[in-house]
Amino acid sequence: MIQRLPEWLTIRLPRPDTIEEVKQMMRKARLHTVCESARCPNLPECWSKKTATFMILGDTCTRACGFCAIKVGRPLSVDGEEPDNVAEVTRELGLKHVVVTSVARDDLADEGSGQFADTIRAIRRKCPQTIIEVLTPDFKGKRWCIKNVTDAKPEIFNHNIETVERLQTIVRPQAKYERTLQVLKTVKELDSSIYTKSGLMLGLGESKEEVVKTLKDLRGVGVDAVTIGQYLRPTMRHLPVNTFIHPKQFEEYEKIGMDMGFAFVASGPFIRSSYNAIEFSKKVMAERLAAQGV
């Protein structure tokens, strides 16, 4: 049965010409975006502003999460030119904040962490003033893989917990709640100057108490920023929506998160991990300049 969307889940589409311009730029550079592969509802808005989240390591994932529209299968070999291509498009778009994510690559010994590091360094060479945020898989919790990324010095390290503990085996059966917390904790242990970030989707059957506990657990391992959004079923093959959360409830979760001590909380029906990520980046830049006495 097709669910009718509530009135607050409507999107105004912007001019298609700007969207097509960004799309062609990505195709020319042989790059993928999570915006397309994950069927993100914010794609029209973000692309019309010439912003996008780069998805490195191909467009085929080795995991089959119940919520995700990215295709699953045997990935192609790693593209050695990809880091420079990402950096060049970042420069061409004039991005002040760039988000780099990837598919899970359980087939690689380093879980793809080396490609993350190379991409960060390539962007830094061509765009030294750009804030770099990475949104990584869990690297199976391997500390040395996490260190590969933190050694490259991204400003923000994002790794999503996605849902509450009780629903983990249904929503992302090849990941683990405690492993996600450990990844985020390890980032802070390796480099406390890197901001950590995580996100979760609502509407999969979680209770308010479970959401609050998840926020407490994230704050307990030093996470600085959190995003909270509505899960939307990408296709009929994916998990159904249990509940459409009212915007007032999202506002309450934002207040709860800020009261817990998070530096930044973005909570709303259309919030996604990298949607309007530049808002957190403004805070990062302000704190960086303050630390430098500027």
C-alpha angles and dihedrals in degrees: 000000000000112000119225112233118234118246094258091062098073128119130205109219116226128213111311095213094071091047090053091049092058091043092054091048090055093047092049090055092044091240132147129214127207085219090073101030095049093040092235113198090219095060096105094050096043096044091048086059090048094246127126142160111244116223111206131191094048134289100279121089128206092214131068109214116183095232103042128095096197110118119255127217143083109334125222122248119285114274109233091200094054098091093054091044091054090048092050094051089046088056094045092050091046092228117188090189123029126189119205120190134160147198116262110270106195087158093070124081091226093039088237094297093127091059090051090053093047091049093050091051093046091053090047091054095050100031108028094170096050118110108233121211122182124200105197139183116242096266084220085284094288107163094207091055092051088049090054087063100039091050088061088060109230111182093227129032112196125187119166125227087194100194145006121292096257093057099044097100091052099042101038110006096178094055133066133222094222092045090057091051090048092051091054091045091050092054090058091046091053097043120001091189091070114092114231125213137180139176143203138197123227130207099060095107102282122145126232090248091055092050091051091048090051091052090050091050092051092048089047091065092048101262110170103196136026135189123205122190145159118270111234120192108243096198138354089261091066132078114293122242110257097190139002105226116223117239090241089062091051089052089053092052090050091055092046090052095048090048088054090060104259111154091220135015124182111188127169144105095275099036113126131175095271101022108127088350087158089076090067089042090060088058091047091051093047091052091045092052091045090053089051091050093243 
